[in-house]
Amino acid sequence: MAIITHRQRLKLAINHQEPDRVPLDFGTGGNTSPTPEVYSQLAKIYQVQAPIQYVPHMMRLAQVDEIILQALEIDTRPIYMNPVSIGIRPCTEPGFFYDEWGVKWREFDLGGVIYRE
């Protein structure tokens, strides 16, 4: 089979045709984006110096740098919706905060691992 682009590989798979290999997805959302702790280790391996950028929602996930996506031959790229720039709003309840969409979140620190719900 001839060498195909990432886009062609993904289109073939979506159209139920057989690409040269299974398309790879990493960093496009909640199921495939790494936590900041994992991403910082990955960034060290690939010598990415840029500071961690977060996925623009409150799931504590890191955006994967293009250098890593290319090195791993990842076929997909994320598309993000950007909310208005009002930032995180404080909340009077301890352990809670509002995100830029106005959604109320609770944050748990379980010994260095932070969860949000």
Secondary structure, DSSP 4 states (H G I P E B T S, - for coil): -----HHHHHHHHHTT---SSPPP--SSSTTTPPPHHHHHHHHHHTT--SPP-B-SSSS--BPPPHHHHHHTT-----------TT-PBP-SSTTEEE-TTS-EEEEEESSS-EEE-
